[in-house]
Amino acid sequence: MSKTKVLTKIYELAFLIPEKGSKDEAIKFYESINALLQEENALLIDFYSPQLFNLAYEIKKQKTAYLASTTFQARVDKIEKIKEKIKKFEKEGEILRFLLFVKKIKM
């Protein structure tokens, strides 16, 4: 019986949610992003719930946005699928910008 090693990494997803509605709506959308990550078997590690910020410059005619982020562990082979789903939200205007990166862990 052979053992297959599954490569996982720790990632952080940070994104801007347009200020279209209330903070409760932004939180609900944030929770849907976390659910999307869990659908791809990601293990959620740390959270930064949406907080309203003034943007340094306008992004898609928005001067303010909710900043949110989630740190999670996922299989490397699932990241492209996750990124494509997030890009779809960006194209639909649900996310202004996002940043997905590998998080370095200091020991």
N, C-alpha and C positions, 0 to 999 in steps of 0.2 A: 504494500500500500504506500503510495507516494504522498508526501505532504506538500501542498501548494502554499507558498507564502503570499499573503495578501498585503500589498503595500498601501498603507494609509499615511496621511499627513494631517497636520493641524492647519486650518485655514481661518482667515477672517474675511467676512463679507461686510463691507460698510456701504451704505447707500443713502441717497437723499430722496425723500418722499415729498412731492409737491404739496403745498398748503392749500388743498382744495376744500377741505372740510374741517371737522373738529379733530382734536387730539385723539379722541376715542376712535375715529375712523382711521387715523394713522396707525394707532396701536393694533387695530384689527387687521390692517394690511400687513403690518410687521409680523403678526402671528401667522398670517397665511404664508409669508416667506419662510418662516421657521418650519411650518408644516411641509412646505415644498422640500426643504432640506431633509426632513425626516423621511419623506417618501423615497428619497434616494439613499436611505439607511445611514444618514449622517448622525453622529452623536453630538448633540448640542452641549457646549461647554460653558460659554459665558455670553451674557446678554447686555446690550445697551439699548434700552427702550427709546423710542422716538422722542427727541427733544427739539423744540423749535429754535432755529438760528436765523440770524440775518446773514445772507450770503455776501461774500466779498464783491461779487459781480453777478449780474443777472445770468441765470441759466434758463433757457427756454422761456423767457419773459417772466421768470419768477425771481422775486427779491428775497423771499424767505422760504425755508424748507425744513422739514423734520429730518434730522440726522439720526440714523439707527445703525447698529451693527450686531453681528452674531459671530462668535468664535465656535468652530465646530471641527470634528474629526471626520474625515471621509476617505473612501477609497480613491486612489489617484485616477482610476479608470472611470469614475463617476463625475469628475469635475467638469469635463466638457459638456456633459448633459445638463448639469446644474447651471453652468454659465449660459448655455443657450436659452434655458427657461428664464433666467434673469434678464437677458437681452430682450426677450419678448415683452416683458413688463416695461422695459425702457422704451421700446418702439411704440408701445401702446400709451405712453405718457404716465404710467403709474409710478415710474422711478425716473428721476431727473438724471442721475449719474450713479454709478456703482464702481466699487473697487474690490476685487477678489484677489487675495494674496496668501502665500504660504507664510505662516507665522513661525518665527524662529523661537525656540524654547531655550531659555538660559538655564543651565544646570549649575 
